[in-house]
């Protein structure tokens, strides 16, 4: 791992041994989703001239919107908009949401998560090493603190202390240390990050289209590190056709804000989501 002050100086030397394409921001649009929660769309151009679009939600630690996991413990998968609609039917005011954990496919269409799934204090699945990517997770403690950790951290510190938890994939940044990955894959990506002051950042990068080619892990991390909020840790979520970010419009309606690679009419059902809800 590589540790350095990589944000305020915009020092990209950390990328030297990683697979990345490097890009420069050419435009930015922003709006407020609710008090303390902002949405950004950033358009980039890679060094080879290809476009990349990133969709970002930043929740300040004092925001009335807090992270909540939602999914079907029985494995009945739904699209992200369907998960959001189900939450809202139960009286939860959703401000933003992204797809979350990787999952198994079953012949009947059901899907179960690889990793942790804790919803409103009920433990449906614990972090594990039995599954691919099963040990890393994002969580919210009973006291409302955001946590990114792994199976060891869960067993030593957080078992019985989590109100929400959802599994994730590889680390991109862990306690300010860059986690190198050599994968050359350029894909749609989703990830979650925790800021130094305890805030939350959700990022989707579109891919597989003329408007946005996608990102490597290092490119995805650059999106986080280019923000004006110091990042503490970042964990990758499922990507590809699963990558979706929804946010609340000025009219109060939840809308898909990115351009899913599957197309709006053929959204991929996913096992669970990570949302921000007003509390």
N, C-alpha and C positions, 0 to 999 in steps of 0.2 A: 504494500500500500504506500501511497505518496501523501505526505502531509505538508501543507504550506498555506500561506495566505493567498488563496487563488481567486478571491472575489474582488476586493476593493481595487486591486491593481490590474484586474483583467489580464492576469498572467496565464497564458495558455500552454506553458511549458509542460504541464502535467499530461498533455495529450501526446507527447513525443513518441511514446512506446505503445500507443493505442491505435486502433483502427477508427479513423474519423475522417470527415470530409471538410470540416471547418466551414462556417458560414457567417455572413454579416447580415444584421437586421436592416431591412429596407423600409418597413412601415410597421406601425402599431396602432391598434384600436383598443379602446378601453371603455368599460362601463361599470357601474356599481350594481351588484346583485342584491345587497342589503347592507345595513350598517356593518362596517368592518370587513366586508367581503367584496373583492374586486375581481373583474374578469378582463383578461388581456388576450387579444389575438395578435401574434407577432409573425410577420412574413419575413423570411430569410432568403438569401441567395447563397448557395454553396460556392466554393472556389471554382468548381467546374461549370458554374452558371445554372445549375438545376435548382428549382424552388423547393423550399421547405416551409410548412405552416405549423405553428405551435399554438395551442389553445390552453390557457392557463387560468386557474382560479387560486386566489390568495386570500386566506382567511386569517385576520389578525387574532392574536390570542384573547383579546377582550371582546371579540365579536359575539353577538347573541346566537350565531350559527355554530353548531358543534357537529363533529363527525359522528356518523352512525352507519352501521353495516346493515345490509338487508339481503336476504336470499332465502332459498327454500332448503331447509335441512333434509327434506325427503328427496332432493335431487331433481325436482321438477323445474327445469330451467325456463327463464323468461328473458325477453329483451330488456335492455336498460330502461326504456320508456315504460314497459309493463311493470318492472320492479318499482319504479318511481310512482306509477299510478296506484299500485297496491299500497305503498306507504301512505300516500295522500288519502286513500280511502279510509285509512285508520286514524286520520287526523294529524298526521305528521306533515309539517310545512317544509317541503324540500326546497332548498335554495340552489343546490348543485349536486351532480352525481357523475361518477365514472364507473366503468367496468372494473373489476378487481381481480380475484384470484384465478389462477389456471384451474382446469377442470378435466375430469374424465368424460369421455363420450360413451353413451350406451346405445344399443341398437334401437331402443324405444324413444330415443331423443332426450332422455334425462341426462343430467350432468351433475356430478358431485365434485366439490372442491378438493384440491390437493392438500391444502393446508388448513390453518385455523379458521373456525367460524364461531364467533361468540356474538350473540345478538341480544341486547338489553339484559345482559348478565347471565343469559342462559348459554351454557357451553354445549354446542352441537358437535364440535370437532376441535381437538387440541392440536397444537403444532406437533409435527412428527417427522421422523426420518424414514418412514416407510414409503413415502411418496416423493416423486421428483419435485423439487422446490418446496417440500412440505414443512421445512423448519423455520423459515423466515416469515415475519408477520408485522402488521401494523395494528396498534391497539389504542384503546382509550381506557384509562384506569377509572376506578370508581370515583376518584377525586377529579376526573376530567382532564388529566394530563395525557398528552399524546406521546406514544412510545413506538419506536421501531426497534425490534429485537429478533431473537432467534429461539430455538428450542431450549438451549442452555439457559438463556435469560428467563424464559417462561418458567422452567422448572425451579430455578434458584430464587426468583424474585416475584414473578407476576401471577403464578397460578392462584386462582381464587380472588384476584384483585382487579380483574378486567371487566368493564361494562360492555365493551365492544372489541372485536378482533377479527381480522381477515388476513388470510395468507397472501404471500407475495412471491416474487421470483428472486433474481440476483440483486445484490447490493450494488449501487452505483457510487454512493458516498456513505461512509459509516463513521460517525463521530469525527467529522471533518477530514477523514482520510479517503482519498480517491481509491476506488476498487477497480483495478485494471481488468479489462476484458478484451480479448483479441478477436472476437467474432466480427466478421466483415458484413454480416447481414444488415441490410437497410430495409426497415419495416415500419409500419404504423406502430406507435408505442404509447403506453400509458404508464404513469409512475406517480408515486406519492412521496412528498418530502416534509420534513419537520424543520422549522426555522430555529435559530438560536434562542429567540425569545418565546418559543412555545407555540408559534402559529403553524398553519397547515398550508401546503401547496399541492395542488393537483395539476398534472400536465398530461395533455394528449398531443402527440405529433402525428399528423396525417401522413399517409403513404400510399404507394402503388397507384399514383395518379399524375396527370400532367400538372396539377396545381401544387402537389407536394409529393416528393419521391420517398420520404421517410427518413429514418435516422438510425445510426448505429447506437450502441449504448453510450459511447463517448459523446456523440452529438446530442443525445437526449440529456446527458448530464450538463452539457454546456447551456441548454435552455434554462435549467435551474440556476446555474452559477452566474448567468448573465442578469438575473433579477436583482432588484435593489433591496433584497432581503437576505441576510446571511443564512446560508443553509447549514444545518447540522448533520442530517442524514437523509438519504434518498433511496427508495426501494422500487424496483421495477415491478409492474403488474403484467397481466396478460396483455397481448397486443394483437397485431394483425386485424382480422375482421372484427375482433371484439372491441377494438378501441373506439370509445364513444365518450363524449363529454356533454352533459346537459346542464343548462342554467336557466334561472328564472328571468323572464323578460320584464321590461318596464311595465307591461300590462299584467304581470303576475302569472303568466303562463310558462310552464316548463317546456323548453325547446332544445333540440339537438343543436349544439353550437359548432361542432366540427363537421367534416364531410367523411363519414364512415366509408372504408374501402369496399364494403359489401354493397353500398348503395342504401338509401333510406328505405326502399321498399323491401329489402331483403336483410334486415338487421339480424345479426347472429344472437340467438339466445345464450345467456351466460348464467353461471351458477349463483353469483352474488355481485353486489355493487358496494361502493363506498360513497356515501352521500354527506352533504352538509344540511342539517335541519335546524330550523329556528327553535330555540328552547326558552 
